[in-house]
Amino acid sequence: MSPLAGQIGLPLAWPESESDAAFIVAESNRHAVRHLDHWSLWPVAITLLTGPRKSGRSTLGRIFERKCGGALIDDADLAEEEALFHAWNGAQAERRPLLIIADEPPPRWAITLPDLRSRMAATPKITLGEPDDMLIEAIVQRHYARRGLVFPENAMGWMLKRIERSHYSVHRALDAIDQVAFARGGGLTLALVRAALDG
């Protein structure tokens, strides 16, 4: 057993890194990352990014903003439409890339302002998908590596057979494991993971 396996970190909010390593590139998000890397080739200076909550949308947006010097509007479907309209026009006029993040693309994102609706219809759209097994494993291992911990291989195999393939489910599982590990004060083991997820 690794000497780190007997340790457990406090269940505190871990600071997200702003480096590229903060976002794990996998099959479900590779197309979106490639599109953002080639922002200078966009037909218009704006792109709409959608995807499930907890999929790393905001982290990817901040990385994009830092790398290209562009602008970012997160949770755009909750923003004031007139302000979005002017931001879209300004980005296009200045050719300064703008990334807009929302839960859903139009028409599922119901936009009432006609001028904004027409502009969003002409905006390139990319999405982040739900994770596959390789991405789930990478997310879990990174989550605990940041705390100086190793997630047991047998616990990983057990967990992958029992959780949904969704970012939300992965984060719920990690929260449950962290709570049980903190309460017990022991290391990460298969028995602990089973207790956390069975409960």
C-alpha positions, 0 to 999 in steps of 0.5 A, a space after each residue: 500500500 502506498 504510504 499516502 493511502 493511510 492519510 485523509 485530507 479535510 473536506 474543504 473546497 479545494 482551489 481550482 488551478 487556472 493552468 491548462 492541467 485544471 481541465 482534463 481533455 478526453 473524448 467527450 470534450 476534445 472537439 470543444 477544446 480543439 475549437 477553442 484552441 483555433 479561435 482565430 479561425 472562427 467565422 464570427 468572433 463568438 462561440 456558445 459553449 454548453 454542457 452539463 453542470 460540473 463538466 468543467 465549462 467555467 474552468 475551460 472558459 477561464 483558460 480560454 479567456 486567459 490564453 487568447 485575451 478574449 472575453 467570457 460570459 458564464 451562465 449567459 442564460 441567466 444574464 440580461 438579454 440586452 447586455 448579451 446583445 451588446 456584448 455580441 455586437 462588440 465582440 464581432 466589431 472588435 474581432 475580440 473572441 467572446 465565449 458564451 457559456 449556457 446550460 442549453 443552446 437555443 431553442 432550448 435556451 428560450 431567448 425573447 429578444 429577436 435581435 439576440 435570438 438571430 445572432 445566437 442562431 448564427 453563433 458556432 456552438 460546441 458542447 461538453 459531453 458526459 464522461 466515459 470511464 477514462 475521464 471518470 478515473 482521471 477526475 477521481 485520481 486528480 481529486 485525491 492527488 491534490 490532497 496527497 492521496 491515492 485512490 485504490 485501484 480496486 475501489 475504482 473498479 468497484 465504483 465504475 460499475 455502480 455510478 452513472 456516467 455523468 459529471 453530476 454523479 461523479 461529484 456526488 460520489 466524491 462528496 460522499 466518499 470525502 464525508 465518510 473518510 473525514 468522519 472515520 479519519 482513516 485512509 481510502 480503502 475499498 471498504 470505505 468507498 463501498 460504505 460511502 456509496 452504498 449509503 
